[in-house]
Amino acid sequence: MGNLLAYSGIVTKIRAMESKLLTQAQFEEIAGLHSVPELAEYLKKNTAYADVLESLDEEMLHRGNIEKVLIQSLYHDYTKIYRFCGQKQRRFMKMHMKSYEVDLINYCLRIVINHYRQPFDLNYKRAFFDRYSQLSIEKLITSRTTDELVENLKDTEYYAPLKKLKDSQNVTLYDYDLTLELYYFTSIWREQKKRLKKDDFELFRRDCGSKIDLLNLQWIYRAKKYYNMKPADIYLLLIPIHYKITTDQIKEMAEAPGLDEFQAAVDRTSYARHYSFRQNLTIEQMYAECLHHLYTVDLRRNPYSIAAVNTYLFLKEEELKKLTTAMECIRYSLSPGETLAYVGGKIQ
């Protein structure tokens, strides 16, 4: 009864928001469009993105601006859910906010390390981050070097790990990306027990732990297939947390001599017993589909719990990735079949 009372308002709100997510049939229609303005017009007339797209004049309907307003729709949804949350649900929302903060810092690092001439274009994020984040966009946009950027993070939790890296020799953008990823996952793994009550803690631990396992699996696969990396170098990529994939299984996958042996090792994990990894899908789509399965099962079993929030935010973020991919495919005049292959992840 306690969870029902605590989550009834949130669940009602989220169900209304879920009903507005794009369907597979709509993505098939999107794949048949011929230009980015045509996509914007479709989204205005047929989807919940109409409100955010109304702010764009016709001459501003290009990929960069459309992507910005799509991200704003995610921020709007976060805000709607946050307003319905009680104190304990807001603790979870603040943990989830860290993923947006890491994305923002990564974006700023790319600007300063690659010496882009374009200015920081973050005003569209400012109101949201000013309200919910520990990061100050006003400070970040003044950064012109990595040293300045790290110093502008001084009052945040990200300062210590990045400062330590900044003081090292020959640091690359990849090193910063990896440090932020590792810090993000290890910090939320530590914090979940402090911030969440027992039932929500168990659900979040399952979802977060599975995500870490699957990311490690995905990174080992990429390291072997695309970069032919040695096991010692692969271990440096991995999040040092094991949920259902044991240390021995990680070792077996990382030290597998080829992809066939890697796949055989994957087949011996608990994930393979519940989900087929031998479908005709990219590794990225296998990751997304497995998480989709895990989140929706949790939601079905525990409808009045943190699973409602976690699942919706996952579905919304995946939808935005698919829309951004579809927009890029349309820009390059790919066929509907090719666009759907990229959006859906199926290898053609």
CORKACOR-V796061 format. One record per backbone hydrogen bond with DSSP energy under -1.0 kcal/mol. CO is the residue of the C=O (numbers start at 1). NH is the residue of the N-H. Records with the same first field share a line. If there is no record, write none. Layout:
# CORKACOR-V796061
CO=NH + NH
This chain:
# CORKACOR-V796061
1=5
2=6
3=7
4=8
7=11
8=12
9=13
10=14
11=15
12=16
13=17
14=18
15=19
17=20
18=21
23=27
24=28
25=29
26=30
27=31
30=33
35=39
36=40
37=41
38=42
39=43
40=44
41=45
42=46
43=47
47=50
49=53
50=54
53=56
57=60
58=61
60=62
62=66
63=67
64=68
65=69
66=70
67=71
68=72
69=73
70=74
71=75
72=76
73=77
74=78
75=79
76=80
77=81
78=82
79=83
82=85
86=90
87=91
89=93
90=94
91=95
92=96
93=97
95=98
96=99
97=101
98=102
99=103
100=104
101=105
102=106
103=107
104=108
105=109
106=110
107=111
108=112
109=113
110=114
111=116
122=125
125=129
126=130
127=131
128=132
129=133
136=140
137=141
139=142
140=143
145=149
146=150
147=151
148=152
150=153
151=154
153=156
156=159
158=162
159=163
160=164
161=165
162=166
163=167
165=168
172=176
173=177
174=178
175=179
176=180
177=181
178=182
179=183
180=184
181=185
182=186
183=187
184=188
185=189
186=190
187=191
188=192
191=195
192=196
197=201
198=202
199=203
200=204
201=205
202=206
203=207
204=208
205=209
206=210
207=211
208=212
209=213
210=214
211=215
212=216
213=217
214=218
215=219
216=220
217=221
218=222
219=223
220=224
221=225
222=226
223=229
230=234
231=235
234=237
239=241
246=250
247=251
248=252
249=253
250=254
251=255
258=262
259=263
260=264
261=265
262=266
263=267
265=268
266=269
271=275
279=281
280=347
282=286
283=287
284=288
285=289
286=290
287=291
288=292
289=293
290=294
291=295
292=296
293=297
294=298
295=299
296=300
297=301
298=302
305=308
306=310
307=311
308=312
309=313
310=314
311=315
312=316
313=317
314=318
315=319
316=320
317=321
318=322
319=323
320=324
321=325
322=326
323=327
324=328
325=329
326=330
327=331
328=332
329=334
330=333
335=339
336=340
337=341
338=342
339=343
340=344
341=345
345=282
